[in-house]
Amino acid sequence: MARLDTFHIPPEAWGAPFRLEGDEARHLAKVLRLGPGARVRCFDGAGREGLFRVVCVRGGVELEQESEQYSAPSGGAWLALGWNKSARRGWLLEKAVELGCGGILFWEASRSQGGMPAEPKESWRAQLVAGAKQCGSVWLPELEMVSGGASGLAERCGAIEGKYLAWESRGVSRGLGLEDLTGHGGRVFVIGPEGGLTDPEADVLRNAGFRAVTLGPRPLRWETASLLCLGLAWWATSSGGPSTGGMR
């Protein structure tokens, strides 16, 4: 059976009468040129998905629901990324969906480049949706901007059991083990901006319970370190280890 075209309906809009709005509606009607009777798949990014039939494409896209199912969250690992003017941010967001990331915290480090916005941008959410369509995920990672530097990040993650600081200091020799990547209580990996963390920032986080770990013998780029952490966590939980239990 051919894979159905997939569209995103935000959680707050999920419910009868079902409609596609904005870019999703234009893509269905103008790009794919689907008409009444076409069957499509829709998801809300919060665990729900369903099969739908197109009813009307004039003045908006109206859908009739045929079926619905819900998938519980997998409790994927979170990233805490030092804000960075990275041209690869969009690429990283899409890959984060593919690797089951639970959420991304952006925080402003001492060496962050450019001003960090107060709220996640809609274009970032669109990139998450694109990643979910490609891989078939029904969950989108949460996005959150954390103010207050390292101290604010430490406070935000205070209740999380598994807190890890990827730090390229020569004094750090401990790598990530399987026990760090599985278990319950949530997992979050802190990645500094390009240029790395300062010693005072690392001290704040370590004093707040973050365990410093090395990701290998050489410094990694922002997006490479992020994908390595997510990939290891994805491998560990997909290989029969227990879920991390999520993070809030």
C-alpha positions as CSV (number, residue, x, y, z in Angstrom):
1,M,0.0,0.0,0.0
2,A,1.4,3.4,-1.0
3,R,2.3,5.7,1.9
4,L,-0.4,8.3,2.4
5,D,0.4,12.1,2.3
6,T,0.7,13.4,5.8
7,F,-0.5,16.7,7.3
8,H,-0.3,18.4,10.7
9,I,-3.3,19.6,12.7
10,P,-2.2,21.4,15.9
11,P,-3.4,19.8,19.1
12,E,-5.7,22.7,19.9
13,A,-7.4,22.3,16.6
14,W,-7.8,18.5,16.7
15,G,-11.5,17.8,16.7
16,A,-14.6,17.9,14.5
17,P,-15.0,19.7,12.2
18,F,-11.5,18.8,11.1
19,R,-9.8,21.4,8.8
20,L,-6.4,22.1,7.4
21,E,-5.3,25.7,7.6
22,G,-2.4,27.9,6.2
23,D,0.5,26.1,4.6
24,E,-0.9,22.7,5.2
25,A,-4.1,23.5,3.3
26,R,-2.1,25.1,0.4
27,H,0.2,22.1,0.2
28,L,-2.7,19.7,-0.1
29,A,-4.8,21.8,-2.6
30,K,-2.2,23.7,-4.6
31,V,1.0,21.5,-4.6
32,L,-0.3,18.0,-4.4
33,R,-3.6,18.9,-6.0
34,L,-5.7,16.5,-4.0
35,G,-9.4,16.7,-4.3
36,P,-12.6,15.4,-2.6
37,G,-12.4,11.7,-1.9
38,A,-8.6,11.6,-1.4
39,R,-7.4,9.8,1.7
40,V,-4.7,11.4,3.9
41,R,-3.0,10.8,7.2
42,C,-3.0,13.6,9.9
43,F,-1.3,13.9,13.2
44,D,-1.2,16.5,16.0
45,G,2.4,16.1,17.3
46,A,1.0,15.1,20.7
47,G,0.5,11.4,20.1
48,R,-2.7,11.4,18.0
49,E,-3.0,10.4,14.4
50,G,-5.8,9.3,12.1
51,L,-6.9,8.6,8.6
52,F,-9.1,11.2,6.9
53,R,-10.9,11.7,3.7
54,V,-10.9,15.1,1.9
55,V,-14.4,16.5,1.8
56,C,-13.9,20.0,0.2
57,V,-10.9,22.1,-0.9
58,R,-12.8,25.3,-1.7
59,G,-12.4,28.1,0.9
60,G,-10.2,25.8,3.0
61,V,-9.7,22.1,3.3
62,E,-12.4,20.2,5.1
63,L,-11.7,16.6,6.3
64,E,-13.8,13.7,7.5
65,Q,-12.2,11.4,10.1
66,E,-12.2,7.7,9.4
67,S,-10.1,6.4,12.3
68,E,-7.9,7.7,15.2
69,Q,-5.3,6.2,17.4
70,Y,-3.1,7.4,20.2
71,S,0.6,6.5,20.9
72,A,2.0,7.2,24.4
73,P,5.2,9.2,24.5
74,S,8.5,7.2,24.5
75,G,10.1,9.4,27.2
76,G,12.9,10.5,24.8
77,A,16.0,12.3,26.0
78,W,16.1,16.1,26.1
79,L,18.8,18.5,24.9
80,A,19.8,21.7,26.6
81,L,21.6,23.7,23.9
82,G,23.7,26.8,24.5
83,W,22.3,29.4,22.1
84,N,24.2,29.6,18.9
85,K,23.8,31.4,15.6
86,S,24.0,28.0,13.8
87,A,23.0,27.6,10.2
88,R,22.4,24.0,11.0
89,R,19.7,24.6,13.5
90,G,16.8,23.6,11.2
91,W,18.6,20.5,10.2
92,L,19.2,19.6,13.8
93,L,15.5,20.1,14.7
94,E,14.4,17.7,11.9
95,K,17.0,15.0,13.1
96,A,15.9,15.5,16.7
97,V,12.4,14.3,15.7
98,E,13.7,11.3,13.9
99,L,15.8,10.3,17.0
100,G,12.8,10.6,19.4
101,C,14.0,13.7,21.3
102,G,11.6,14.7,24.0
103,G,12.4,18.4,24.0
104,I,15.0,21.0,23.5
105,L,15.9,23.8,26.0
106,F,17.7,26.7,24.5
107,W,19.7,28.7,27.0
108,E,22.0,31.7,26.7
109,A,25.6,30.9,27.6
110,S,28.5,33.3,28.1
111,R,29.9,32.5,24.7
112,S,26.5,32.4,22.9
113,Q,26.5,34.3,19.6
114,G,23.6,36.7,18.9
115,G,20.6,37.5,21.0
116,M,18.3,34.6,22.0
117,P,14.6,35.1,21.2
118,A,12.2,35.1,24.1
119,E,10.0,32.5,22.5
120,P,10.5,29.6,20.0
121,K,10.0,30.7,16.4
122,E,7.1,29.3,14.3
123,S,9.7,28.4,11.6
124,W,11.3,26.0,14.1
125,R,8.0,24.3,14.7
126,A,7.5,24.0,11.0
127,Q,10.9,22.2,10.8
128,L,9.8,19.8,13.5
129,V,6.7,19.0,11.6
130,A,8.7,18.4,8.4
131,G,10.9,15.9,10.3
132,A,7.8,14.1,11.8
133,K,6.2,13.8,8.3
134,Q,9.4,12.3,7.0
135,C,9.9,9.6,9.7
136,G,6.2,9.0,10.7
137,S,6.5,10.2,14.3
138,V,3.3,11.3,16.0
139,W,5.2,13.3,18.7
140,L,7.0,16.6,18.3
141,P,9.8,17.6,20.7
142,E,8.8,20.5,23.0
143,L,10.8,23.7,22.5
144,E,11.6,26.1,25.4
145,M,13.7,29.1,25.9
146,V,15.4,29.2,29.3
147,S,16.6,32.6,30.7
148,G,19.1,33.2,33.5
149,G,22.2,31.5,32.0
150,A,23.7,28.4,33.7
151,S,21.9,29.2,36.9
152,G,18.5,29.4,35.1
153,L,19.2,26.1,33.4
154,A,20.1,24.4,36.6
155,E,16.9,25.6,38.2
156,R,14.8,24.5,35.2
157,C,16.3,21.0,35.3
158,G,16.3,20.7,39.1
159,A,13.9,17.7,39.3
160,I,15.4,15.7,36.5
161,E,17.2,12.5,37.6
162,G,19.7,12.1,34.7
163,K,21.5,15.4,34.1
164,Y,24.7,15.3,32.0
165,L,27.1,18.0,31.0
166,A,29.1,17.3,27.8
167,W,32.3,19.1,28.6
168,E,35.6,19.1,26.7
169,S,37.7,19.8,29.8
170,R,41.0,17.8,30.1
171,G,40.0,16.8,33.6
172,V,36.9,14.9,32.4
173,S,37.5,11.3,31.4
174,R,34.1,9.7,32.2
175,G,32.1,8.7,29.1
176,L,28.4,7.9,28.8
177,G,27.5,4.4,29.8
178,L,24.3,2.3,29.2
179,E,23.1,3.1,32.7
180,D,23.3,6.8,31.8
181,L,21.1,6.4,28.8
182,T,18.3,4.3,30.2
183,G,16.2,4.2,33.4
184,H,13.5,6.4,34.8
185,G,13.3,10.0,35.8
186,G,14.2,11.7,32.6
187,R,17.5,12.5,30.8
188,V,18.9,15.8,29.7
189,F,22.2,16.5,28.0
190,V,23.8,20.0,28.1
191,I,25.7,21.1,25.1
192,G,27.6,24.4,25.1
193,P,27.6,26.9,22.2
194,E,30.3,27.1,19.6
195,G,33.4,28.0,21.7
196,G,32.3,25.9,24.6
197,L,31.3,26.5,28.2
198,T,33.3,28.7,30.6
199,D,34.7,27.1,33.8
200,P,32.2,29.1,36.0
201,E,29.3,27.9,34.0
202,A,30.5,24.3,34.3
203,D,31.0,24.8,38.0
204,V,27.4,26.0,38.4
205,L,26.0,23.0,36.6
206,R,28.2,20.5,38.3
207,N,27.3,21.9,41.7
208,A,23.6,21.5,40.7
209,G,24.0,17.8,40.1
210,F,25.0,17.6,36.4
211,R,27.6,14.9,35.7
212,A,30.4,16.0,33.5
213,V,31.0,13.5,30.6
214,T,33.3,13.4,27.6
215,L,32.0,12.6,24.1
216,G,35.4,11.6,22.8
217,P,39.0,12.6,22.2
218,R,38.3,15.8,20.1
219,P,35.9,18.8,20.4
220,L,32.7,18.3,18.5
221,R,30.5,20.9,16.8
222,W,27.3,21.9,18.4
223,E,25.1,19.9,16.1
224,T,27.4,16.8,16.1
225,A,27.5,16.6,19.9
226,S,23.7,16.9,20.0
227,L,23.1,14.2,17.5
228,L,25.6,11.9,19.2
229,C,23.8,12.2,22.6
230,L,20.4,11.7,21.0
231,G,21.6,8.8,18.9
232,L,23.1,7.0,21.8
233,A,19.9,7.4,23.9
234,W,17.8,6.3,20.9
235,W,20.0,3.2,20.5
236,A,19.9,2.3,24.2
237,T,16.2,2.6,24.5
238,S,15.5,0.9,21.2
239,S,17.7,-2.0,22.1
240,G,15.5,-3.2,24.9
241,G,16.5,-0.8,27.7
242,P,13.7,0.9,29.8
243,S,12.3,4.2,28.7
244,T,13.7,7.3,30.3
245,G,10.3,8.2,31.6
246,G,10.2,11.6,30.0
247,M,10.9,15.1,31.5
248,R,8.9,18.0,32.7
